[in-house]
Amino acid sequence: MEDGVCSRIYVKGGGGCGGESGGGGGKGSGSSKCGRWNPTAEQVKVLTELFRSGLRTPSSDQIQKISHHLSFYGKIESKNVFYWFQNHKARERQKRRKLSLPQQQQQHFIPPTSSNHQRMFVSHLLFISQSV
């Protein structure tokens, strides 16, 4: 880091700042000057349990309480909780779409087998040649 500016290095699965340990460990994680929040394993576990229990869009009061509770496991702000739920909800939607897409394609489009396709093509050619 030069002149107190954090150079962000985003790596899939770990994302953090250069020089930061990517373990997501205890209370010390996320203590650098970088603006990226790196949740601890305990924080992720609690947030995931809340999401699975049916909480999708927490109110500002709920966000305050959750972030206060999670602050015992490491550094966290209310905005981190807000964005975590937003992102998690979006990822769940993406997964559902990906899983339902192949089923929809199978229902609407049945590709011909190569032998059927060849027969159709040959019969079409025969029809054209007879009419000429």
N, C-alpha and C positions, 0 to 999 in steps of 0.2 A: 504494500500500500504506500502510495506516495502522497505527501501533503495531507494526510488524514482522509483521503478519498478511498472508498472501498471499491475495488474492482470485483465485480460479480462474476463468478464462474458457475454456470448452471450445468449440473450433471444429472442426468436422469437417475432418479432414485435417491440422490443425496443432496443435491443443490445447496450451495452455501457460498461463502466467500473464500477466496484463496487464503490459505493459512489457517483456516478454521478446521478443527477436527470434525470429520463427517460422521461421527458415531451417533450423534443425537443423544448424548449421555445425560448427565444429571443437571443440577441447577446452573452449572456454568455454561451450558450450551446456548449459543445465540447471544453471548455477551459482547461480541465485537461490535464495531460501529456500523456494520452492514445492516441494511434495512430488511433483509430477508429473515423471516421467522423459521426456525428449525425446531419443530415440536419434539419433545421427548417421547419415548415409547409409552410412558404412562399417560401422557396427554392424548396421544392418538388412540390409546385403548379406551379411555373415558369418552372421547368424542364419538368413536365408532359405536360404543355401547348405546350412547344417547340416540344416535342416528337409527340404529337397529330397533330401538324401542319405539320408534315412530316420530321422533322429533325431526322435522325437516326444515322448517323455517322458524327459528327461535325469535321471540320478541326481544326488544332491547333490554328489558328487565332480565329475561332468561340469559341473554348473552353476558350481561354484567355478572350474574351469579356464577355462570359456568366459567368465565375467565378468572373470577376471583378464586374459585375452587381449584382450577388448573394451575394457578400461580404458585401453589405449594410444590408443584412438580418441576417448575422451571419458568423462565421468563415468557410472558404471554401478554398480549393486549386484546381488548374487546374486538378490534377489527380482525385479528387473527381468527377468532372463533367465528365471526360473521362470514369471512371469506372461506373458511374451512367447510362450513355447511353449504355454502353456495357451490363450491367446487365439487364437493362430494356428491351433491344432488345431480350436478351436470354430468359427472362421470357415470353415475348409476343410470341416468337416462341414455347415455351413449352406449353403455353395455347392453341395455334392453333393446335398443334399436339394432345393434349389431346382431344380437341373438334372434330377433324377429325378422330381420331382412332376408336371410336365406329361406325361411319358411314362406314368406310372401312371394319371393321369386319362384319358388317351386309351385305354388298355387296358380300363379298367373302365366308362367311360361314353362312349357315342357319341351325341351329341345328334342328334335327328332333324332333317332338313332342313326348311325351312319348308313345302315342298310335301308331304312325307310327313306332317308334323304336321297340316297342314290336312286331308289326306285321312282321316287317322285320326279327327280330330275330326268331320268331316262324316259318316263312316260310323257313328260312335258315335251322333250325333244321329239319323241315319236309323233305326238299330236301335231307339232309344228311342221314336221317333215311331210305328214300326210295331207295337210291342208294346202301345201304349196304346189 
